Amino acid sequence: MKTRITELFGIKYPIQCGGMLWIATPELAAAISNTGAMGNLTSGNYNSGDELRTAIDRTNALTSNPFIVNITTMPSIRLSVELLREFFEICCEKKVTAIEIAGAPVDTFLGEDLIPKAKQAGVKVLHKVGAVKHAVHAQKVGYDAVTIAGFEEGGFPHKDNVSTLVLVPRVVESVDIPVLAAGGMADGKSLAAALSLGADGIMMATRFLATKESGVHENIFQTLLDKKENDTSLNLQSLLGDFGLQVRALRNDIIRRVEEIEKQGGALEELFPLISGQRAKKVWQEGNVEEAMLTIGQSVGRIDDIPSVSTLVPRIIEEAKASLVSSLDQLS
Ligand SMILES: Cc1cc2nc3c(=O)[nH]c(=O)nc-3n(C[C@H](O)[C@H](O)[C@H](O)COP(=O)(O)O)c2cc1C
């Protein structure tokens, strides 16, 4: 398969794993990259530049294929702007294939000098966005590619609540750089649909969470098999609305408590302990699914097995081809 994204990144298949805090580790990134898709190493897993350096070295030891490093550019108590800048510079120094910026644009949030620095190092920079105007900005300031994520996505969708089906062709028609489609992508039918909408490939996260190599607790796997497309909800508009964002997470006890607090106009100090990343880290490992905010997308409704990534990726490619052929047959 050849698309502008496989050419840009030097990968075999136009499938990228999205950033996943605590989940997108060197082991998962390398396992995905070894299939010919693009693995993701999420820098937010680490508390210092040296920890990220070690993680990049470990990923390089496990795969000789390209992988992308996610830098989530949102205000954070744990990860200062200075540290996020350092993460970006380390990616340039280590000459990783690509950086995935998610959140505020790198030029305004971390510094105008960084995209030129990446270009000089031969590192591609992709921006994950949730609105057409942000994709246009990304192209203008020199990003190499964009991912457009509809509000189906797990994590931090744009507050506009526009679906992937509408956003993908809107972005494809608005920029000239390669476009990945995200939010609700789960299989070969999704890939076929994204290509038909003009995208150059897909990005998925929930689907990769539901693979053996994600290393989460058995209860999480069972939850991913049991939950359907209407088992997630959009929350935290009170906290993230000013940044144009909100959270899509599994509807569980914690999210119901968050909802109550938001409804009553409760203080942020009440919310923070419930939504902390440390809580989620514990739950991914220990499996108490009601006890943390778990960022999971609507695509959970389309997951009915826990394969290894080496089964999943070729299956998606074969299914996409079959799906496109069958659509053509129907038209002829
Ligand atoms: C478990 C999990 C953790 C995530 N953590 C992050 C993160 O740290 N940074 C980020 O930019 N996006 C994060 N996301 C969002 C994904 O990168 C991606 O945008 C989204 O999940 C795509 O939609 P899908 O889940 O329907 O495939 C996370 C998603 C999941 C499922």
The ligand as an SDF file (V2000), in Angstrom:
LIG
                    3D

 31 33  0  0  0  0  0  0  0  0999 V2000
   -6.1370    4.7820   26.6590 C   0  0  0  0  0  0  0  0  0  0  0  0
   -5.9910    6.0380   25.8850 C   0  0  0  0  0  0  0  0  0  0  0  0
   -5.0870    7.0150   26.3060 C   0  0  0  0  0  0  0  0  0  0  0  0
   -4.9240    8.1820   25.5650 C   0  0  0  0  0  0  0  0  0  0  0  0
   -3.9720    9.0970   25.9450 N   0  0  0  0  0  0  0  0  0  0  0  0
   -3.6920   10.1450   25.1320 C   0  0  0  0  0  0  0  0  0  0  0  0
   -2.5800   11.0030   25.3910 C   0  0  0  0  0  0  0  0  0  0  0  0
   -1.8460   10.8480   26.3560 O   0  0  0  0  0  0  0  0  0  0  0  0
   -2.3590   12.0250   24.5170 N   0  0  0  0  0  0  0  0  0  0  0  0
   -3.1320   12.2300   23.4090 C   0  0  0  0  0  0  0  0  0  0  0  0
   -2.8480   13.1250   22.6280 O   0  0  0  0  0  0  0  0  0  0  0  0
   -4.2030   11.4430   23.1630 N   0  0  0  0  0  0  0  0  0  0  0  0
   -4.4760   10.4110   23.9660 C   0  0  0  0  0  0  0  0  0  0  0  0
   -5.5170    9.5600   23.6540 N   0  0  0  0  0  0  0  0  0  0  0  0
   -6.3170    9.8270   22.4400 C   0  0  0  0  0  0  0  0  0  0  0  0
   -5.7760    9.0360   21.2390 C   0  0  0  0  0  0  0  0  0  0  0  0
   -4.4500    9.3620   20.9430 O   0  0  0  0  0  0  0  0  0  0  0  0
   -6.6240    9.2400   19.9710 C   0  0  0  0  0  0  0  0  0  0  0  0
   -6.6770   10.6090   19.6280 O   0  0  0  0  0  0  0  0  0  0  0  0
   -8.0450    8.7110   20.0680 C   0  0  0  0  0  0  0  0  0  0  0  0
   -8.1710    7.7190   21.0320 O   0  0  0  0  0  0  0  0  0  0  0  0
   -8.5080    8.1720   18.7140 C   0  0  0  0  0  0  0  0  0  0  0  0
   -9.7980    7.6620   18.7720 O   0  0  0  0  0  0  0  0  0  0  0  0
  -10.1300    6.0750   18.9400 P   0  0  0  0  0  0  0  0  0  0  0  0
   -9.8500    5.7650   20.3550 O   0  0  0  0  0  0  0  0  0  0  0  0
  -11.5490    5.9750   18.5520 O   0  0  0  0  0  0  0  0  0  0  0  0
   -9.2130    5.3250   18.0210 O   0  0  0  0  0  0  0  0  0  0  0  0
   -5.7120    8.4000   24.3980 C   0  0  0  0  0  0  0  0  0  0  0  0
   -6.6260    7.4120   24.0020 C   0  0  0  0  0  0  0  0  0  0  0  0
   -6.7610    6.2480   24.7040 C   0  0  0  0  0  0  0  0  0  0  0  0
   -7.7280    5.2100   24.2140 C   0  0  0  0  0  0  0  0  0  0  0  0
  1  2  1  0
  2  3  1  0
  2 30  2  0
  3  4  2  0
  4  5  1  0
  4 28  1  0
  5  6  2  0
  6  7  1  0
  6 13  1  0
  7  8  2  0
  7  9  1  0
  9 10  1  0
 10 11  2  0
 10 12  1  0
 12 13  2  0
 13 14  1  0
 14 15  1  0
 14 28  1  0
 15 16  1  0
 16 17  1  0
 16 18  1  0
 18 19  1  0
 18 20  1  0
 20 21  1  0
 20 22  1  0
 22 23  1  0
 23 24  1  0
 24 25  2  0
 24 26  1  0
 24 27  1  0
 28 29  2  0
 29 30  1  0
 30 31  1  0
M  END
$$$$
